[in-house]
């Protein structure tokens, strides 16, 4: 009996020591979310160059808007509305066309009720890295099919508050970030730039770095 008690005490001491070691490890002390650490690492690997001129740019360079590039017989706008509006209602007889729904807007934190029609611009589909911003940082040299795919890639797109999207315009992170979505927004921009081998300007990189440094909480 005495031997069993001694063994139990030793086991408890070992467990306490292991817990103490784990809590003092760098990983335990680092409150920075993994997606932020990933973004910081990826940002450090992006090419830094001055913005290219807007010579030759137009929206048409990225193909007709909201093409069905994934061939699911639905246009891209409705694909994103179905993904981001919760809940949503489809047009009777359609598997694609969203006629209404609620958006928990990542950019402003507001709940926006979408109704297709005259007021449908209350919810807009944003290219997280704007088409013009992509043009200035590498897309001007792409083939047309790559630009078309970029403009319709769900990884590049979010349904968002219309006025916030209009305020953003074609700014990169040095000129605008989503006020309620800063950490995720910057991380998503970096992921997009990495995926499409777009570069960043020095000002853009510096602002991204500043924002990420403040992202200790997801």
VMD Tcl script that draws the C-alpha trace (Angstrom):
set ca {
  {0.00 0.00 0.00}
  {2.79 2.40 0.95}
  {4.64 1.58 -2.28}
  {1.49 2.31 -4.33}
  {1.09 5.70 -2.65}
  {4.70 6.57 -3.39}
  {4.27 5.63 -7.07}
  {1.10 7.73 -7.30}
  {2.93 10.73 -5.84}
  {5.78 10.36 -8.33}
  {3.32 10.14 -11.26}
  {1.50 13.26 -10.08}
  {4.78 15.16 -9.81}
  {5.76 14.11 -13.34}
  {2.42 15.22 -14.74}
  {2.72 18.56 -12.99}
  {6.20 19.06 -14.38}
  {5.03 18.23 -17.92}
  {2.13 20.65 -17.66}
  {4.45 23.38 -16.40}
  {6.85 22.77 -19.29}
  {4.02 22.87 -21.84}
  {2.58 26.10 -20.46}
  {5.98 27.77 -20.62}
  {6.77 26.59 -24.16}
  {6.99 29.20 -26.95}
  {3.88 27.77 -28.64}
  {1.81 28.10 -25.46}
  {3.06 31.62 -24.79}
  {2.35 32.75 -28.37}
  {-1.24 33.97 -28.49}
  {-0.96 34.86 -32.18}
  {-3.43 32.78 -34.24}
  {-1.96 30.34 -36.71}
  {-3.48 32.12 -39.71}
  {-1.68 35.31 -38.65}
  {1.66 33.53 -38.25}
  {1.14 31.98 -41.69}
  {0.35 35.39 -43.18}
  {3.45 36.93 -41.62}
  {5.63 34.18 -43.07}
  {4.02 34.47 -46.49}
  {4.30 38.25 -46.53}
  {8.03 37.99 -45.95}
  {8.33 35.91 -49.13}
  {6.33 38.16 -51.47}
  {8.25 40.15 -54.05}
  {8.34 43.88 -53.31}
  {8.21 46.20 -56.34}
  {6.75 49.57 -57.28}
  {3.21 49.52 -58.67}
  {3.05 49.16 -62.44}
  {1.17 51.80 -64.43}
  {-2.53 51.39 -65.17}
  {-1.83 51.62 -68.90}
  {-4.29 49.46 -70.83}
  {-6.45 48.58 -67.82}
  {-10.20 48.15 -68.04}
  {-12.68 45.86 -66.31}
  {-13.13 44.13 -69.65}
  {-9.53 42.89 -69.47}
  {-10.76 40.41 -66.86}
  {-13.54 39.12 -69.10}
  {-17.32 39.47 -68.88}
  {-18.50 39.86 -65.30}
  {-19.41 36.78 -63.27}
  {-18.77 34.13 -65.89}
  {-19.57 30.52 -65.08}
  {-15.93 29.45 -65.06}
  {-16.58 26.38 -62.88}
  {-19.30 25.21 -65.30}
  {-21.89 24.56 -62.63}
  {-24.48 26.43 -64.76}
  {-24.69 29.27 -62.24}
  {-22.96 32.63 -62.55}
  {-20.23 33.50 -60.07}
  {-22.23 36.23 -58.34}
  {-24.95 33.79 -57.38}
  {-22.36 31.22 -56.36}
  {-20.92 33.68 -53.85}
  {-24.32 34.82 -52.63}
  {-25.28 31.21 -51.97}
  {-22.02 30.66 -50.11}
  {-22.06 33.82 -47.98}
  {-25.75 34.54 -47.30}
  {-27.21 32.51 -44.47}
  {-30.04 31.79 -44.87}
  {-30.93 32.51 -48.50}
  {-33.93 31.97 -50.77}
  {-33.69 30.87 -54.39}
  {-35.91 32.01 -57.23}
  {-38.68 29.44 -57.68}
  {-37.60 26.82 -60.18}
  {-33.92 27.87 -60.06}
  {-31.01 26.15 -58.38}
  {-28.85 29.25 -58.81}
  {-30.56 32.63 -58.55}
  {-30.63 34.06 -55.04}
  {-33.58 36.40 -54.51}
  {-33.08 37.17 -50.83}
  {-30.96 36.35 -47.82}
  {-29.07 37.66 -44.83}
  {-25.40 38.61 -44.86}
  {-23.32 38.79 -41.70}
  {-21.06 41.37 -43.31}
  {-17.38 40.73 -42.53}
  {-16.33 44.28 -43.39}
  {-18.67 46.19 -41.06}
  {-20.06 43.57 -38.68}
  {-23.63 44.46 -39.73}
  {-26.42 42.07 -40.65}
  {-27.65 43.12 -44.10}
  {-30.86 41.80 -45.64}
  {-30.36 41.26 -49.35}
  {-33.28 41.49 -51.78}
  {-32.64 41.14 -55.50}
  {-33.86 44.17 -57.40}
  {-33.45 47.92 -57.16}
  {-31.77 47.73 -53.73}
  {-29.57 44.72 -54.42}
  {-26.40 46.84 -54.42}
  {-26.70 46.88 -50.63}
  {-24.72 43.64 -50.92}
  {-21.88 43.57 -53.43}
  {-19.29 40.98 -54.42}
  {-15.82 42.28 -53.65}
  {-12.53 41.18 -55.17}
  {-10.49 41.17 -51.97}
  {-7.48 42.16 -54.01}
  {-9.21 44.53 -56.41}
  {-8.88 43.91 -60.13}
  {-7.08 47.20 -60.66}
  {-4.77 46.48 -57.73}
  {-3.99 43.10 -59.24}
  {-3.32 44.77 -62.59}
  {-0.77 47.09 -60.95}
  {1.05 44.19 -59.29}
  {1.35 41.59 -62.01}
  {-1.99 40.84 -63.67}
  {-1.25 43.17 -66.59}
  {1.13 40.48 -67.87}
  {-1.31 37.59 -67.60}
  {-3.05 35.77 -70.40}
  {-6.78 36.59 -70.75}
  {-7.91 33.19 -69.45}
  {-5.92 33.68 -66.22}
  {-7.47 37.09 -65.64}
  {-10.94 35.64 -66.26}
  {-10.31 32.89 -63.73}
  {-8.95 35.36 -61.18}
  {-12.03 37.58 -61.50}
  {-14.26 34.59 -60.72}
  {-12.18 32.68 -58.20}
  {-14.19 32.15 -54.98}
  {-10.94 32.47 -53.00}
  {-10.69 36.07 -54.23}
  {-14.33 36.99 -53.62}
  {-16.54 37.97 -50.67}
  {-20.11 39.18 -50.41}
  {-19.88 42.44 -48.46}
  {-21.58 45.70 -47.55}
  {-22.03 47.74 -50.73}
  {-21.03 51.16 -49.33}
  {-17.92 49.69 -47.69}
  {-16.93 48.08 -50.99}
  {-17.41 51.38 -52.80}
  {-15.32 53.16 -50.17}
  {-12.54 50.63 -50.70}
  {-12.59 51.20 -54.47}
  {-9.35 49.77 -55.93}
  {-7.16 50.52 -52.90}
  {-4.62 48.04 -51.66}
  {-3.90 47.57 -47.94}
  {-1.85 50.77 -47.80}
  {-5.01 52.75 -48.57}
  {-7.89 50.76 -47.06}
  {-8.65 47.73 -44.92}
  {-11.96 46.29 -43.74}
  {-12.61 47.95 -40.35}
  {-14.15 44.91 -38.63}
  {-12.15 42.28 -40.49}
  {-8.63 43.66 -40.53}
  {-6.62 40.56 -39.56}
  {-8.52 38.13 -41.79}
  {-8.70 40.69 -44.60}
  {-4.95 41.27 -44.70}
  {-4.25 37.54 -44.38}
  {-6.63 36.82 -47.26}
  {-4.97 39.45 -49.44}
  {-1.58 37.88 -48.76}
  {-2.93 34.40 -49.56}
  {-4.33 35.70 -52.87}
  {-1.08 37.41 -53.79}
  {0.85 34.24 -53.00}
  {-1.56 32.07 -55.04}
  {-1.36 34.33 -58.09}
  {2.28 35.45 -57.71}
  {1.30 39.10 -57.38}
  {3.82 41.41 -55.83}
  {3.35 44.03 -53.10}
  {4.54 47.61 -53.02}
  {6.78 48.72 -50.17}
  {3.98 50.82 -48.67}
  {1.55 47.92 -48.96}
  {3.98 45.49 -47.32}
  {4.70 47.90 -44.47}
  {1.02 48.48 -43.70}
  {0.26 44.77 -43.89}
  {3.09 44.10 -41.48}
  {1.80 46.76 -39.09}
  {-1.72 45.36 -39.14}
  {-0.56 41.78 -38.62}
  {1.60 42.82 -35.67}
  {-1.60 43.86 -33.90}
  {-3.44 40.60 -34.58}
  {-2.75 38.73 -31.36}
  {-6.47 37.91 -31.07}
  {-8.37 36.28 -33.96}
}
mol new
graphics top color blue
foreach p $ca { graphics top sphere $p radius 0.5 }
foreach p [lrange $ca 0 end-1] q [lrange $ca 1 end] { graphics top cylinder $p $q radius 0.2 }
display resetview
